[in-house]
Amino acid sequence: MCLAIPGRIIEMVDEANRLARVDVAGVRRTVNVGLLDDARIDDWVLIHVGFAISRVDEEEAAATIALLEGMGADYELELEELRHSVIE
């Protein structure tokens, strides 16, 4: 299963290639933010297969995280896959 999960942009790591470091439930990974014209540090974004696909506000991010946590094992599996993914 591939979920779109909320994460917060904590750093722009490669502006030319539109790569940002994102924190997703304590997991920090580099994702492509090229689909979002003006993504900035502290923005909350939905991440799917290594891409930030939309911006969300903090309230929506928290509600989505709560919903995903309620999925239990599926959400944990998604986080585990995220821990082992690499975008460079």
C-alpha positions as CSV (number, residue, x, y, z in Angstrom):
1,M,0.0,0.0,0.0
2,C,1.2,3.5,-0.8
3,L,-0.3,6.3,1.3
4,A,0.1,10.0,0.9
5,I,1.4,11.0,4.4
6,P,1.9,14.4,5.9
7,G,5.4,15.7,6.6
8,R,6.9,19.0,7.5
9,I,9.7,20.5,5.4
10,I,12.7,21.1,7.7
11,E,15.4,22.0,5.1
12,M,15.9,22.7,1.5
13,V,18.8,20.4,0.6
14,D,19.1,21.0,-3.2
15,E,17.2,24.0,-4.5
16,A,18.3,23.4,-8.1
17,N,16.8,20.0,-8.2
18,R,13.9,20.9,-5.8
19,L,14.9,18.5,-3.1
20,A,13.9,19.1,0.6
21,R,14.4,17.2,3.8
22,V,11.0,16.4,5.3
23,D,10.1,15.1,8.8
24,V,7.4,12.4,8.8
25,A,6.5,11.2,12.2
26,G,10.2,11.4,13.2
27,V,11.5,9.9,10.0
28,R,13.5,12.3,8.0
29,R,13.9,11.8,4.3
30,T,14.7,13.8,1.2
31,V,11.7,14.3,-1.1
32,N,11.1,16.1,-4.4
33,V,9.1,19.3,-3.9
34,G,9.2,20.2,-7.6
35,L,5.4,19.8,-8.0
36,L,4.9,22.7,-5.6
37,D,6.0,26.1,-6.9
38,D,6.7,27.8,-3.7
39,A,7.4,25.1,-1.1
40,R,9.2,26.5,2.0
41,I,10.7,25.4,5.3
42,D,8.0,24.7,7.8
43,D,5.3,24.0,5.2
44,W,3.3,20.8,5.7
45,V,3.0,18.7,2.6
46,L,1.5,15.4,1.6
47,I,4.1,13.0,0.4
48,H,3.5,10.1,-2.0
49,V,6.2,7.9,-3.6
50,G,9.0,10.5,-2.8
51,F,7.1,13.6,-4.1
52,A,5.4,16.3,-2.2
53,I,2.1,16.3,-4.0
54,S,0.2,19.1,-2.2
55,R,0.5,21.6,0.6
56,V,-1.8,21.2,3.7
57,D,-2.2,23.3,6.8
58,E,-1.0,22.0,10.2
59,E,-4.6,21.2,11.3
60,E,-5.2,19.1,8.3
61,A,-1.8,17.4,8.7
62,A,-2.6,16.5,12.3
63,A,-6.1,15.2,11.4
64,T,-4.6,13.0,8.7
65,I,-1.8,11.7,10.9
66,A,-4.4,10.8,13.5
67,L,-6.4,8.9,10.9
68,L,-3.4,7.1,9.6
69,E,-2.2,6.1,13.1
70,G,-5.7,4.5,13.5
71,M,-4.8,2.2,10.5
72,G,-2.2,0.6,12.8
73,A,0.0,-1.9,10.9
74,D,-0.6,-0.4,7.4
75,Y,0.6,3.0,8.7
76,E,3.6,1.4,10.5
77,L,4.5,-0.4,7.3
78,E,4.4,2.8,5.3
79,L,6.7,4.5,7.8
80,E,9.1,1.5,7.7
81,E,9.3,1.7,3.9
82,L,9.9,5.5,4.2
83,R,12.8,4.9,6.7
84,H,14.5,2.7,4.0
85,S,13.8,4.9,1.0
86,V,16.4,7.1,-0.5
87,I,16.1,10.0,-3.0
88,E,19.4,11.7,-4.0
